[in-house]
Amino acid sequence: MKKAILAGAIIAATAFPVAAQVDLKLNQNVDLLVVNGKEYSRPLFDRNADVTLPDGTQQIAFRYVTAFRSGKNQTNFESDVIVAKFDAADTSVSFKFPEFRRLDQAKAFNNDPQWSLVNAEGNAIAFTQGKLINYGVQVGRDLVAELSRFNTEGHPASLHTVTITLPENVSETVAATTAKDGENVAEEMLLFWYNKADEATKARFKAYVNQK
């Protein structure tokens, strides 16, 4: 009986594998603002909370923040908004920044951000980066809209999208999780329309594919 229960547990564990995911690990120097086109709100009482992401291409927007203390005085610093795009799967991703001891060092970083991303094994993850620059009022910025415009301007860190029109004449944007124009667009559209279909249509589609 015990052997049967053990065998059943093994079968259950192998039949339903844990979904792979990416754990983006934050630290006190990262003010995460946008993740894959959506505004990010940090948990109130957990500044270093991890962010769980699906495997694939990720695009984040964040500020590097720090503070310098001189006697009783403290000077807070925050960088321009940095946009980064990278690929990761089934791992954790951590930020690594230089250690700044003076405000002028942080300002130099702002002009030329030198930092890195590493995976769970400590290996560097390749990424491309850019900035969201706004020379006007900084308070109340719509960073999601700014990032959307950024993605249409051909920056290396852009997340390319494809826009399709639904039968109801409503436009919806589907994110293409690739770094090259046109790559995987057909797959994204197939998946989009398949998920929109009713069960009978899905069954006919499966039968059609199985005949090929």
BAMI-971813 format. One record per residue: residue number from 1; x, y, z of N, C-alpha, C in turn. Coordinates in nm, 4 decimals. Example, Ala and Ser with C-alpha at 12.3 -4.5 7.8 and 13.67 -1.06 7.14 Angstrom:
// BAMI-971813
R   num       n_xx       n_yy       n_zz      ca_xx      ca_yy      ca_zz       c_xx       c_yy       c_zz
R     1     1.3190    -0.5690     0.7800     1.2300    -0.4500     0.7800     1.3200    -0.3300     0.7800
R     2     1.2850    -0.2250     0.7080     1.3670    -0.1060     0.7140     1.2900     0.0030     0.7870
// end
This chain:
// BAMI-971813
R   num       n_xx       n_yy       n_zz      ca_xx      ca_yy      ca_zz       c_xx       c_yy       c_zz
R     1     0.0828    -0.1202     0.0000     0.0000     0.0000     0.0000     0.0864     0.1253     0.0000
R     2     0.1923     0.1244     0.0856     0.2815     0.2386     0.0921     0.3523     0.2587    -0.0405
R     3     0.3902     0.1466    -0.1073     0.4574     0.1564    -0.2360     0.3653     0.2193    -0.3395
R     4     0.2372     0.1838    -0.3335     0.1403     0.2387    -0.4280     0.1240     0.3883    -0.4078
R     5     0.1191     0.4313    -0.2799     0.1052     0.5742    -0.2505     0.2273     0.6502    -0.2982
R     6     0.3476     0.5913    -0.2760     0.4715     0.6554    -0.3180     0.4776     0.6673    -0.4690
R     7     0.4367     0.5607    -0.5372     0.4372     0.5638    -0.6829     0.3414     0.6686    -0.7357
R     8     0.2258     0.6797    -0.6712     0.1290     0.7804    -0.7132     0.1822     0.9207    -0.6944
R     9     0.2558     0.9432    -0.5856     0.3127     1.0757    -0.5599     0.4168     1.1109    -0.6640
R    10     0.4993     1.0122    -0.7027     0.6014     1.0359    -0.8048     0.5381     1.0696    -0.9380
R    11     0.4340     0.9952    -0.9747     0.3646     1.0205    -1.1008     0.3036     1.1593    -1.1016
R    12     0.2424     1.1982    -0.9897     0.1806     1.3304    -0.9810     0.2838     1.4400    -0.9952
R    13     0.4010     1.4191    -0.9341     0.5051     1.5219    -0.9385     0.5610     1.5384    -1.0783
R    14     0.5735     1.4252    -1.1525     0.6289     1.4332    -1.2875     0.5245     1.4741    -1.3895
R    15     0.3970     1.4475    -1.3599     0.2916     1.4811    -1.4568     0.2622     1.6302    -1.4577
R    16     0.2896     1.6991    -1.3477     0.2610     1.8416    -1.3385     0.3868     1.9168    -1.2972
R    17     0.4826     1.9363    -1.3924     0.6078     2.0024    -1.3586     0.5844     2.1479    -1.3211
R    18     0.6726     2.2002    -1.2359     0.6643     2.3398    -1.1963     0.6991     2.4282    -1.3157
R    19     0.6160     2.5276    -1.3419     0.6391     2.6147    -1.4561     0.7668     2.6939    -1.4352
R    20     0.8479     2.7016    -1.5422     0.9710     2.7789    -1.5361     0.9367     2.9274    -1.5304
R    21     1.0224     3.0037    -1.4636     0.9965     3.1454    -1.4503     1.1270     3.2175    -1.4211
R    22     1.1213     3.3481    -1.4255     1.2359     3.4330    -1.3970     1.2057     3.5134    -1.2708
R    23     1.2960     3.5094    -1.1747     1.2821     3.5880    -1.0519     1.3766     3.7074    -1.0602
R    24     1.3197     3.8251    -1.0796     1.3984     3.9479    -1.0841     1.4169     3.9977    -0.9415
R    25     1.5410     3.9971    -0.8948     1.5704     4.0317    -0.7561     1.6061     4.1802    -0.7462
R    26     1.5316     4.2512    -0.6632     1.5542     4.3937    -0.6455     1.6436     4.4174    -0.5232
R    27     1.7022     4.5359    -0.5179     1.7771     4.5758    -0.4004     1.7505     4.7231    -0.3722
R    28     1.8125     4.7771    -0.2699     1.7821     4.9131    -0.2266     1.8228     5.0194    -0.3276
R    29     1.9045     4.9830    -0.4261     1.9477     5.0799    -0.5272     1.8583     5.0810    -0.6505
R    30     1.7602     4.9926    -0.6564     1.6749     4.9816    -0.7755     1.5353     5.0334    -0.7458
R    31     1.4964     5.1381    -0.8159     1.3592     5.1875    -0.8107     1.2914     5.1422    -0.9397
R    32     1.2299     5.0232    -0.9353     1.1680     4.9649    -1.0543     1.0386     5.0385    -1.0861
R    33     1.0214     5.0780    -1.2127     0.9101     5.1636    -1.2516     0.8122     5.0965    -1.3479
R    34     0.8647     5.0284    -1.4495     0.7803     4.9635    -1.5499     0.8387     4.8264    -1.5812
R    35     0.7522     4.7261    -1.5917     0.7939     4.5903    -1.6266     0.7095     4.5411    -1.7425
R    36     0.7731     4.5168    -1.8546     0.7045     4.4650    -1.9732     0.5782     4.5436    -2.0064
R    37     0.5924     4.6750    -2.0057     0.4826     4.7622    -2.0472     0.3816     4.7957    -1.9399
R    38     0.4007     4.7441    -1.8180     0.3048     4.7706    -1.7099     0.3748     4.8420    -1.5947
R    39     0.3046     4.9399    -1.5375     0.3606     5.0131    -1.4251     0.3809     4.9190    -1.3066
R    40     0.4953     4.9325    -1.2411     0.5253     4.8468    -1.1264     0.5086     4.9255    -0.9977
R    41     0.4402     4.8652    -0.9028     0.4223     4.9251    -0.7702     0.4916     4.8373    -0.6677
R    42     0.5927     4.8916    -0.6040     0.6687     4.8148    -0.5055     0.5843     4.7920    -0.3802
R    43     0.5867     4.6694    -0.3248     0.5161     4.6449    -0.1983     0.5608     4.7429    -0.0912
R    44     0.4675     4.7940    -0.0152     0.4944     4.9019     0.0790     0.5990     4.8635     0.1830
R    45     0.5921     4.7407     0.2355     0.6792     4.7025     0.3457     0.7903     4.6063     0.3040
R    46     0.8138     4.5910     0.1741     0.9179     4.4989     0.1289     0.9886     4.5589     0.0087
R    47     1.0852     4.6449     0.0342     1.1537     4.7164    -0.0732     1.2353     4.6216    -0.1603
R    48     1.2771     4.5085    -0.1061     1.3608     4.4157    -0.1806     1.2824     4.2947    -0.2331
R    49     1.1522     4.3106    -0.2533     1.0696     4.1992    -0.3005     1.1115     4.1566    -0.4413
R    50     1.1106     4.0256    -0.4650     1.1388     3.9743    -0.5989     1.0189     3.9971    -0.6897
R    51     1.0452     4.0041    -0.8206     0.9391     4.0168    -0.9202     0.9422     3.8918    -1.0074
R    52     0.8308     3.8207    -1.0138     0.8230     3.6978    -1.0924     0.7786     3.7302    -1.2342
R    53     0.8575     3.6846    -1.3316     0.8317     3.7123    -1.4728     0.8263     3.5814    -1.5512
R    54     0.7550     3.5790    -1.6634     0.7565     3.4597    -1.7484     0.8901     3.4488    -1.8214
R    55     0.9270     3.3282    -1.8604     1.0484     3.3115    -1.9393     1.0385     3.3915    -2.0690
R    56     1.1527     3.4374    -2.1165     1.1538     3.5064    -2.2460     1.2215     3.6411    -2.2393
R    57     1.1825     3.7284    -2.3301     1.2399     3.8625    -2.3379     1.1716     3.9548    -2.2383
R    58     1.2517     4.0274    -2.1628     1.2002     4.1187    -2.0610     1.2444     4.2617    -2.0938
R    59     1.1577     4.3565    -2.0632     1.1950     4.4973    -2.0742     1.1545     4.5669    -1.9445
R    60     1.2513     4.6318    -1.8831     1.2254     4.7005    -1.7571     1.2700     4.8459    -1.7674
R    61     1.2058     4.9301    -1.6897     1.2479     5.0693    -1.6753     1.2663     5.0944    -1.5260
R    62     1.3790     5.1541    -1.4887     1.4086     5.1748    -1.3473     1.5019     5.2947    -1.3293
R    63     1.5143     5.3391    -1.2063     1.6135     5.4386    -1.1678     1.7130     5.3746    -1.0704
R    64     1.8383     5.4163    -1.0820     1.9361     5.3828    -0.9799     1.9252     5.4908    -0.8728
R    65     1.9099     5.4493    -0.7478     1.8947     5.5453    -0.6383     1.9950     5.5129    -0.5279
R    66     2.0427     5.6178    -0.4637     2.1339     5.5995    -0.3514     2.1324     5.7266    -0.2683
R    67     2.2087     5.7281    -0.1602     2.2155     5.8457    -0.0733     2.3572     5.8592    -0.0195
R    68     2.3999     5.9818    -0.0020     2.5324     6.0113     0.0516     2.5159     6.0939     0.1785
R    69     2.5870     6.0548     0.2830     2.5754     6.1231     0.4116     2.7059     6.1948     0.4443
R    70     2.6918     6.3176     0.4849     2.8059     6.3963     0.5293     2.7672     6.4618     0.6617
R    71     2.8197     6.4059     0.7718     2.7787     6.4537     0.9038     2.6319     6.4250     0.9253
R    72     2.5557     6.5283     0.9547     2.4124     6.5127     0.9760     2.3318     6.5328     0.8474
R    73     2.4005     6.5681     0.7405     2.3312     6.5956     0.6145     2.3305     6.4727     0.5245
R    74     2.2209     6.4547     0.4531     2.2087     6.3449     0.3581     2.1662     6.3997     0.2228
R    75     2.2357     6.3559     0.1172     2.2021     6.3964    -0.0185     2.1503     6.2751    -0.0947
R    76     2.0268     6.2812    -0.1388     1.9677     6.1714    -0.2151     1.9975     6.1889    -0.3632
R    77     2.0211     6.0771    -0.4308     2.0498     6.0793    -0.5741     1.9615     5.9779    -0.6443
R    78     1.9078     6.0158    -0.7587     1.8391     5.9203    -0.8451     1.8789     5.9482    -0.9896
R    79     1.9015     5.8430    -1.0637     1.9472     5.8551    -1.2019     1.8312     5.8876    -1.2953
R    80     1.8652     5.9123    -1.4210     1.7622     5.9166    -1.5236     1.6943     5.7795    -1.5293
R    81     1.5815     5.7731    -1.5976     1.5116     5.6444    -1.6118     1.5849     5.5594    -1.7144
R    82     1.6339     5.4463    -1.6704     1.7083     5.3532    -1.7560     1.6132     5.2454    -1.8077
R    83     1.6201     5.2187    -1.9367     1.5430     5.1102    -1.9988     1.6400     4.9982    -2.0346
R    84     1.6067     4.8762    -1.9972     1.6927     4.7628    -2.0289     1.6084     4.6477    -2.0837
R    85     1.6633     4.5801    -2.1836     1.5972     4.4622    -2.2403     1.6943     4.3447    -2.2347
R    86     1.6443     4.2300    -2.1897     1.7290     4.1122    -2.1779     1.6452     3.9869    -2.1928
R    87     1.7108     3.8752    -2.2156     1.6451     3.7451    -2.2252     1.6881     3.6579    -2.1082
R    88     1.5922     3.5880    -2.0493     1.6229     3.4985    -1.9379     1.5158     3.3909    -1.9300
R    89     1.5542     3.2755    -1.8765     1.4593     3.1657    -1.8604     1.5004     3.0781    -1.7427
R    90     1.4048     3.0459    -1.6573     1.4223     2.9515    -1.5475     1.5458     2.9851    -1.4625
R    91     1.5543     3.1098    -1.4179     1.6687     3.1509    -1.3368     1.6303     3.2739    -1.2554
R    92     1.7206     3.3168    -1.1715     1.7047     3.4451    -1.1031     1.7943     3.5468    -1.1726
R    93     1.7556     3.6729    -1.1637     1.8316     3.7808    -1.2262     1.8559     3.8884    -1.1207
R    94     1.9823     3.9224    -1.1005     2.0184     4.0222    -0.9997     2.0927     4.1389    -1.0636
R    95     2.0782     4.2562    -1.0024     2.1475     4.3765    -1.0467     2.2829     4.3864    -0.9768
R    96     2.3832     4.4372    -1.0500     2.5122     4.4680    -0.9894     2.5524     4.6090    -1.0329
R    97     2.5805     4.6941    -0.9335     2.6204     4.8318    -0.9607     2.7575     4.8592    -0.8995
R    98     2.8283     4.9560    -0.9553     2.9528     4.9978    -0.8893     2.9219     5.0558    -0.7523
R    99     3.0213     5.0586    -0.6657     3.0036     5.1184    -0.5337     3.0502     5.2633    -0.5382
R   100     2.9576     5.3538    -0.5160     2.9897     5.4959    -0.5210     3.0060     5.5503    -0.3795
R   101     3.1099     5.6279    -0.3599     3.1343     5.6895    -0.2296     3.1095     5.8403    -0.2323
R   102     3.1005     5.8967    -0.3522     3.0819     6.0414    -0.3639     2.9723     6.0713    -0.4648
R   103     2.9095     6.1853    -0.4496     2.8017     6.2257    -0.5384     2.8497     6.2423    -0.6812
R   104     2.9702     6.2936    -0.7013     3.0199     6.3126    -0.8375     3.0362     6.1796    -0.9105
R   105     3.0648     6.0717    -0.8373     3.0745     5.9394    -0.8993     2.9374     5.8924    -0.9482
R   106     2.8350     5.9181    -0.8679     2.6990     5.8809    -0.9082     2.6546     5.9623    -1.0290
R   107     2.6899     6.0903    -1.0329     2.6541     6.1736    -1.1477     2.7253     6.1260    -1.2742
R   108     2.8480     6.0797    -1.2598     2.9208     6.0250    -1.3746     2.8518     5.8981    -1.4254
R   109     2.8036     5.8166    -1.3319     2.7271     5.6966    -1.3703     2.6020     5.7357    -1.4482
R   110     2.5374     5.8420    -1.4068     2.4154     5.8864    -1.4741     2.4425     5.9206    -1.6200
R   111     2.5585     5.9793    -1.6476     2.5945     6.0147    -1.7846     2.6335     5.8931    -1.8679
R   112     2.6890     5.7924    -1.8020     2.7334     5.6705    -1.8726     2.7097     5.5508    -1.7820
R   113     2.5854     5.4990    -1.7775     2.5528     5.3904    -1.6841     2.6310     5.2623    -1.7135
R   114     2.7141     5.2242    -1.6209     2.7891     5.0993    -1.6298     2.7440     5.0097    -1.5156
R   115     2.6705     4.9050    -1.5478     2.6167     4.8141    -1.4488     2.5992     4.6797    -1.5158
R   116     2.5484     4.5816    -1.4456     2.5339     4.4491    -1.5050     2.4176     4.3726    -1.4442
R   117     2.3775     4.2684    -1.5151     2.2784     4.1717    -1.4673     2.3471     4.0357    -1.4619
R   118     2.3177     3.9589    -1.3568     2.3764     3.8257    -1.3443     2.2664     3.7250    -1.3135
R   119     2.2881     3.6010    -1.3569     2.1896     3.4962    -1.3319     2.2207     3.4236    -1.2008
R   120     2.1477     3.3159    -1.1757     2.1611     3.2451    -1.0485     2.3011     3.1877    -1.0286
R   121     2.3712     3.1596    -1.1388     2.5065     3.1048    -1.1296     2.6128     3.2137    -1.1208
R   122     2.5689     3.3401    -1.1249     2.6644     3.4498    -1.1181     2.7210     3.4905    -1.2526
R   123     2.6671     3.4337    -1.3600     2.7148     3.4674    -1.4941     2.6421     3.5903    -1.5474
R   124     2.7145     3.6713    -1.6224     2.6565     3.7943    -1.6764     2.5490     3.7630    -1.7802
R   125     2.4429     3.8396    -1.7788     2.3345     3.8290    -1.8767     2.3459     3.9466    -1.9726
R   126     2.3488     3.9175    -2.1011     2.3586     4.0239    -2.2013     2.2311     4.1074    -2.2005
R   127     2.2461     4.2376    -2.2165     2.1290     4.3249    -2.2236     2.1634     4.4475    -2.3072
R   128     2.0587     4.5137    -2.3555     2.0734     4.6427    -2.4220     2.0023     4.7464    -2.3372
R   129     2.0478     4.8716    -2.3440     1.9872     4.9731    -2.2591     1.9727     5.1058    -2.3317
R   130     1.8849     5.1868    -2.2770     1.8622     5.3217    -2.3257     1.8060     5.4032    -2.2101
R   131     1.7557     5.5232    -2.2397     1.6997     5.6089    -2.1361     1.5679     5.6700    -2.1814
R   132     1.4828     5.6966    -2.0838     1.3640     5.7773    -2.1069     1.3954     5.9170    -2.0550
R   133     1.4200     6.0090    -2.1462     1.4584     6.1443    -2.1087     1.3396     6.2374    -2.1243
R   134     1.3112     6.3113    -2.0185     1.2046     6.4104    -2.0202     1.2605     6.5379    -1.9584
R   135     1.2702     6.6422    -2.0396     1.3308     6.7662    -1.9919     1.2286     6.8591    -1.9266
R   136     1.1037     6.8154    -1.9220     1.0001     6.8968    -1.8594     0.9809     6.8588    -1.7141
R   137     0.8565     6.8671    -1.6689     0.8229     6.8337    -1.5306     0.8402     6.6838    -1.5084
R   138     0.9123     6.6470    -1.4014     0.9395     6.5060    -1.3739     0.8307     6.4404    -1.2901
R   139     0.7564     6.5192    -1.2132     0.6522     6.4644    -1.1264     0.5296     6.4283    -1.2097
R   140     0.4751     6.3098    -1.1861     0.3536     6.2691    -1.2561     0.3748     6.2257    -1.3995
R   141     0.4957     6.1872    -1.4325     0.5229     6.1408    -1.5685     0.4469     6.0115    -1.5971
R   142     0.3999     5.9970    -1.7214     0.3365     5.8728    -1.7650     0.4445     5.7883    -1.8308
R   143     0.5156     5.7109    -1.7497     0.6292     5.6347    -1.8003     0.5868     5.5207    -1.8919
R   144     0.4677     5.4665    -1.8712     0.4185     5.3614    -1.9610     0.4002     5.4181    -2.1013
R   145     0.3427     5.5370    -2.1117     0.3253     5.6011    -2.2423     0.4603     5.6388    -2.3025
R   146     0.5519     5.6889    -2.2199     0.6848     5.7242    -2.2695     0.7569     5.6007    -2.3228
R   147     0.7429     5.4892    -2.2527     0.8084     5.3655    -2.2954     0.7447     5.3126    -2.4234
R   148     0.6141     5.3292    -2.4366     0.5461     5.2877    -2.5588     0.6009     5.3642    -2.6794
R   149     0.6220     5.4944    -2.6629     0.6817     5.5742    -2.7711     0.8260     5.5321    -2.7958
R   150     0.8990     5.5074    -2.6899     1.0377     5.4609    -2.6991     1.0461     5.3354    -2.7865
R   151     0.9497     5.2458    -2.7696     0.9510     5.1195    -2.8428     0.9238     5.1343    -2.9918
R   152     0.8760     5.2499    -3.0334     0.8497     5.2725    -3.1756     0.9643     5.3461    -3.2444
R   153     1.0676     5.3816    -3.1696     1.1717     5.4686    -3.2226     1.3003     5.3961    -3.2594
R   154     1.2972     5.2630    -3.2588     1.4112     5.1871    -3.3086     1.5322     5.1812    -3.2172
R   155     1.5133     5.2015    -3.0883     1.6258     5.1915    -2.9947     1.6674     5.0440    -2.9788
R   156     1.7943     5.0174    -2.9513     1.8371     4.8782    -2.9288     1.7597     4.8098    -2.8167
R   157     1.7148     4.8863    -2.7170     1.6409     4.8280    -2.6044     1.4908     4.8275    -2.6267
R   158     1.4461     4.8586    -2.7474     1.3021     4.8594    -2.7753     1.2457     4.7183    -2.7715
R   159     1.1224     4.7077    -2.7244     1.0487     4.5823    -2.7306     0.9538     4.5947    -2.8476
R   160     0.9789     4.5206    -2.9527     0.9011     4.5353    -3.0752     0.7622     4.4754    -3.0586
R   161     0.6646     4.5393    -3.1199     0.5255     4.4952    -3.1110     0.4644     4.4844    -3.2481
R   162     0.3541     4.4103    -3.2548     0.2765     4.4019    -3.3777     0.1323     4.4363    -3.3436
R   163     0.0692     4.5217    -3.4219    -0.0675     4.5653    -3.3960    -0.1626     4.4960    -3.4933
R   164    -0.2688     4.4352    -3.4389    -0.3694     4.3714    -3.5225    -0.5043     4.4332    -3.4923
R   165    -0.5968     4.4221    -3.5871    -0.7297     4.4805    -3.5697    -0.8319     4.3705    -3.5511
R   166    -0.9076     4.3783    -3.4440    -1.0102     4.2796    -3.4142    -1.1335     4.3042    -3.5001
R   167    -1.2206     4.2042    -3.5149    -1.3412     4.2212    -3.5965    -1.4282     4.3381    -3.5508
R   168    -1.4261     4.3693    -3.4200    -1.5082     4.4789    -3.3690    -1.4426     4.6139    -3.3937
R   169    -1.3390     4.6150    -3.4774    -1.2665     4.7370    -3.5108    -1.1959     4.7985    -3.3909
R   170    -1.1601     4.7107    -3.2964    -1.0830     4.7542    -3.1805    -0.9403     4.7060    -3.1984
R   171    -0.8442     4.7964    -3.1889    -0.7043     4.7586    -3.2064    -0.6475     4.7072    -3.0759
R   172    -0.5689     4.6018    -3.0851    -0.5032     4.5460    -2.9678    -0.3583     4.5192    -3.0052
R   173    -0.2651     4.5492    -2.9150    -0.1234     4.5286    -2.9417    -0.0760     4.4024    -2.8735
R   174    -0.0091     4.3177    -2.9504     0.0450     4.1931    -2.8992     0.1961     4.2064    -2.8946
R   175     0.2575     4.1882    -2.7766     0.4029     4.2031    -2.7643     0.4725     4.0860    -2.8312
R   176     0.5699     4.1153    -2.9175     0.6525     4.0125    -2.9800     0.7753     3.9925    -2.8939
R   177     0.7941     3.8734    -2.8410     0.9007     3.8507    -2.7453     1.0302     3.8145    -2.8153
R   178     1.0706     3.8961    -2.9126     1.1949     3.8743    -2.9833     1.2654     4.0065    -3.0001
R   179     1.3933     3.9987    -3.0337     1.4726     4.1202    -3.0485     1.4798     4.1661    -3.1930
R   180     1.4288     4.0872    -3.2879     1.4406     4.1212    -3.4286     1.3030     4.1463    -3.4878
R   181     1.2959     4.2448    -3.5778     1.1692     4.2765    -3.6421     1.1165     4.1567    -3.7186
R   182     0.9875     4.1260    -3.7019     0.9228     4.0232    -3.7814     0.9377     3.8832    -3.7276
R   183     1.0346     3.8588    -3.6390     1.0579     3.7246    -3.5890     0.9489     3.6847    -3.4908
R   184     0.8847     3.5679    -3.5154     0.7798     3.5131    -3.4291     0.6484     3.5895    -3.4362
R   185     0.6344     3.6819    -3.5294     0.5091     3.7559    -3.5415     0.3949     3.6617    -3.5778
R   186     0.4193     3.5705    -3.6740     0.3147     3.4763    -3.7151     0.2705     3.3898    -3.5982
R   187     0.3678     3.3442    -3.5179     0.3344     3.2614    -3.4022     0.2504     3.3392    -3.3023
R   188     0.2895     3.4656    -3.2763     0.2135     3.5479    -3.1826     0.0693     3.5647    -3.2292
R   189     0.0495     3.5871    -3.3602    -0.0850     3.6079    -3.4129    -0.1668     3.4791    -3.4068
R   190    -0.1025     3.3648    -3.4384    -0.1729     3.2375    -3.4300    -0.2215     3.2099    -3.2878
R   191    -0.1317     3.2308    -3.1921    -0.1686     3.2083    -3.0528    -0.2787     3.3032    -3.0077
R   192    -0.2690     3.4289    -3.0531    -0.3703     3.5271    -3.0148    -0.5079     3.4844    -3.0625
R   193    -0.5209     3.4501    -3.1927    -0.6510     3.4146    -3.2481    -0.7002     3.2803    -3.1958
R   194    -0.6060     3.1866    -3.1697    -0.6464     3.0576    -3.1133    -0.7105     3.0768    -2.9760
R   195    -0.6494     3.1604    -2.8934    -0.7032     3.1847    -2.7598    -0.8359     3.2611    -2.7631
R   196    -0.8616     3.3331    -2.8713    -0.9875     3.4055    -2.8862    -1.1014     3.3142    -2.9349
R   197    -1.0655     3.1987    -2.9939    -1.1654     3.1127    -3.0569    -1.2453     3.0328    -2.9534
R   198    -1.3669     2.9877    -2.9963    -1.4449     2.9005    -2.9085    -1.3929     2.7575    -2.9221
R   199    -1.4457     2.6661    -2.8384    -1.3928     2.5303    -2.8341    -1.4121     2.4559    -2.9663
R   200    -1.5251     2.4784    -3.0334    -1.5502     2.4099    -3.1605    -1.4487     2.4535    -3.2659
R   201    -1.4195     2.5830    -3.2698    -1.3215     2.6336    -3.3665    -1.1828     2.5789    -3.3354
R   202    -1.1470     2.5731    -3.2061    -1.0180     2.5167    -3.1672    -1.0066     2.3707    -3.2117
R   203    -1.1154     2.2941    -3.1970    -1.1146     2.1536    -3.2363    -1.0935     2.1393    -3.3869
R   204    -1.1616     2.2244    -3.4660    -1.1433     2.2191    -3.6114    -1.0003     2.2565    -3.6506
R   205    -0.9442     2.3535    -3.5788    -0.8071     2.3949    -3.6084    -0.7089     2.2821    -3.5785
R   206    -0.7280     2.2137    -3.4629    -0.6412     2.1021    -3.4281    -0.6504     1.9898    -3.5313
R   207    -0.7743     1.9621    -3.5764    -0.7923     1.8564    -3.6778    -0.7215     1.8950    -3.8067
R   208    -0.7288     2.0212    -3.8437    -0.6624     2.0680    -3.9658    -0.5101     2.0517    -3.9555
R   209    -0.4540     2.0918    -3.8394    -0.3107     2.0810    -3.8207    -0.2647     1.9359    -3.8225
R   210    -0.3443     1.8462    -3.7608    -0.3068     1.7046    -3.7541    -0.3071     1.6380    -3.8912
R   211    -0.3801     1.6955    -3.9863    -0.3837     1.6396    -4.1206    -0.2599     1.6759    -4.2024
R   212    -0.1868     1.7773    -4.1559    -0.0723     1.8259    -4.2324     0.0517     1.7420    -4.2047
// end
